[in-house]
Amino acid sequence: MSLSRGSIAALMSLTVLVLCLLLAPIAPWLVKWPAALTVPMTEWVGAGMSAFLALFKPLARGFSWAMSYPMNAAGYVLGQSPWPLVIGLVTAIGWVLGGLRMALLGAAGLGFVLLSGYWHQSMNTLALVVVSVPLAMIMGLAIGILAFEVPRLRGAVQAVLDVMQTVPTFAYLTPLLVLFGFGPVVGLIASAIYAAPPMARNVLLGLERVDAEIREAAVMSGGTRRQQLFLVEIPAAATQIMVGVNQCLMAALSMVIIAAVIGGFDDIGWEVLLTMRKAQFGPAFLAGLVIVVFAILIDRMSAKLAEPRQRHDRRVSWGILLLGGLMSVVFFSQDPATFGAFDSLAEAVDRGVGRFTANHGATLDGIKNGAMFYGLLPLRIGLDDAVLPFTWGFKWTAVHSAIVYGVAGLLAVFLVLRGRVTAGIVAMIVAGILVTGISQLPWPFVLVGVGAIGWISGGWKLSRLCVILLVLIGVSGLWERALLSLYLSGASVFACAVVGGALGLWGALSKTAWAVLRPVCDILQTIPLFVFLIPVLMFFQIGEFSAFLAICMYAVVPMIRYTRHGLVTTPPDLIEAAESAGATRMQILREVRAPYAAPTILLGLNQTILYAFAMLVIAALIGTTGLGQSIYLALGQADVGLGLTAGAAMAILALVADRLVQGFAEERRRALGL
Amino acid sequence: MTGTDTAPAIAVEGLWQVFGPNARAALTEARADGAGTAATLKARGLIPAVREASFEVASGELFVIMGLSGSGKSTLVRCISRLIEPTAGAVRINGEDILTASDKRLIEMRRDTLGMVFQHFGLFPHMSVADNVAFPLKMKGEGKAARRARALEVLNLVGLEGREDAFPRELSGGQRQRVGIARSLAVNPDIWFLDEPFSALDPLIRRQLQDEFLSIQSNLQKSIVFITHDIAEALKLADRIAIMRDGEIVQIGTPTQIVLNPVDDYVREFTRDVPRGRHMTLDEVMEPVGETTPAGDWPELRTGMNLETALTLCAASFEAVPVQDGDGKVVGVVHPESFVRALGGEHG
């Protein structure tokens, strides 16, 4: 009997796992990454970067000083403008972009901000966005055009963009902090760095997608290269570029709020952090809502840019502005900070949450502890360590392990006899992982396992790449923390895949379900990462379970969306062919829709993984172990070496996961001839 | 300018377009090898899209290049207009070598001499119809008012008056191609490239635009390279046709020559379903006058008349013939003329 590639890979991994576990008692270095194999990478990076940063410090400080002018100006203008005028302006812009709907959205949104009493903080945040977005857009446009005009650079530019987006935001806050010094400028630059890649990507994509004949028509009209680019190609790519503008705005807002952890300026993100630290959940909730309102406003309005333009009478806009001006005179002396229409609401929320947690504390604790003791903890340290008398009611012994392995072995034999060799071997591996725990997996097994998956997914090249990258993490001395991050993100991704997959399926089967799910997904995707921490903190306090929940809430969306999208976009002729062959609805789903949707669903899983890693770092704020925590600690201590190394390790994990899943998706697509 | 009045509008000599890495060097080597240049190139993984193409287009001539998809016809026209850089060979426009022209000179030629129409129209989606048509004029640096006036003039020519402020997305396919044609004529070029201009349109609109195109051409007398995959279109429009296969021009001739004397089975296969009677004239089948001129009442046949028409005229001089049913009973009559009409379709 010859084995398939998958079986060979699984068998190899299993062998290494068994060997390591058997030898572990006499050779403990097989489990923990041996200290002899590490180098003081963090110190080296720290020293190298410090020297490098010192070199650029004067320049950076100069830039920082120069940028403080437009920033202060924006802050001053927005802060000092009478609030009716600002509301009028946003409403007027809303009208121009999207007519009555957008105008109302603008007025209602800013009205809410005003009444919340967080006007000043909001304007400070807005000022940062207003300055960082043009910076990011110019950078993105330049990078996109450069990559398009010089095809040789394209690969390199794509790689740089990947890195800019996968390295966790907190990680580069640290060197920026050293470089630019404390202050709002760091947030500004960080958000520009974070927001430029989506712009650049969309510019490049848009330019690449311009119809060849449109390009040729511009050439044949006798345009110079610059005329072709600026008069024809960029305008023809406008829709895609506007998608980039939308993403750029959202990224900038998200980052500006995250950058609040540096502190030092009185913006809305800082307000959330402050109230959260003081456990004032009412005000934190309210401030979080303000952020959500901003995100929705910015997202929906800028999304209109990418739609075919409808003409709305400009005179209405001027009228709204004029009204705003008049109101400004009337309310000239009214300080927006004195509004506090929701203070009582915030208090009520506070009290309500307090009462709820007091009354149902036992239930909440039950949920939390149940998930921790019976789900997360065993995953992390394995059944052999997690099963204790005071939680599970008995002590785990070798007998229990033997039972688990025995059951898995029987299952494996059964599966192999049914012809599913790979599944059988994988069952054994899973049993091994469950008993051992992810954070205590022997490192040779992790390397061989990832290498094997890489080999099936994308051949030797991918396999080699993944193993080398992982070895880098080990050599840096971050292996244990990386495994902890892997465990938490793995658990979240698994939960998201199950829940999101089920919800996506439900959305595909029922129109009503999708009508409910869709707006929820929209909102969840619009909310800046940071805000997800508020509700979980309210009910479950600081801890790993809260982090897990926050990650899931954020990362589940792509899984839902892609699953549904994959399932509903099966070509109609395939469905008709199946129907005319007499297939039932369920048969069509299982035999036609699901296989066809597989590549799309895999892409959704890929997105979910990336989202989970992005959130993992933010969740470090509410107590996780692993790389996220290191990055956050490094920020507090201005430890550039640790921040960057841990950030790079995080990016490596995300990158490896991304490439592996992409490889499988690609393979499925090829198999389907897509 | 090195052009002379006697030079053909377009002269193409030994043109090669090879796709793939280091195409130029590979082509030189393969040619030195001698026999089977294209086969050598293919064996090395390169794609010879156009092989050794040579032809001339006279001033005012409508030259059609016909071939199936993938035969290299679109590549060929892009080489001639230098939208892509040919691997080897020469292209002279009004006697001037366009392949060695500087970038500046190339832009000048495109602004003054060359016009091009695209299969999928290539309209700029963000510009109104008038702005699309005026775009080449804008490149030339003409003033706004002059551009608009000229745009309206050309739009009038293609029958789009009144739609100048519409956007391409608001137009039908036929209307869009009218805009494409108008734009390519805006600078009044001498040389006109049309790359399958009517292929994306439905049959009725296609025929209508073909007719209008012929009438525009009869007034403007441009020198035209027209690409098509439709033999009927080629025969209808062309002064001369070049037939391409696998990047090679296999035959060049007038529509009649192509139909009557196909050089090989490939060309014959194309023309098999073409009603020959419509493309052959009496000149090609008549014999010299012998000893005696036939006597009697002959139908009015003239030289240059196609066979279908002639046959109709001849048949008209016969009496009606009875038609019997199975039992030999006469149930009707048929005029021989009706046969010809029925078989020749609408043109009979």
Interface residues (C-beta under 8 A of the other chain):
Chain A: D211 E213 I214 E216 A217 A218 V219 M220 S221 G222 G223 T224 Q227 L231 V232 P235 A236 A238 P308
Chain B: R78 S81 L83 I107 E108 M109 R110 R111 D112 L114 G115 M116 F118 Q119 H120 F121 G122 L123 F124 P125 H126 M127 F135 P136 K138 M139 K140 R169 G180 R183 S184 V187 F193
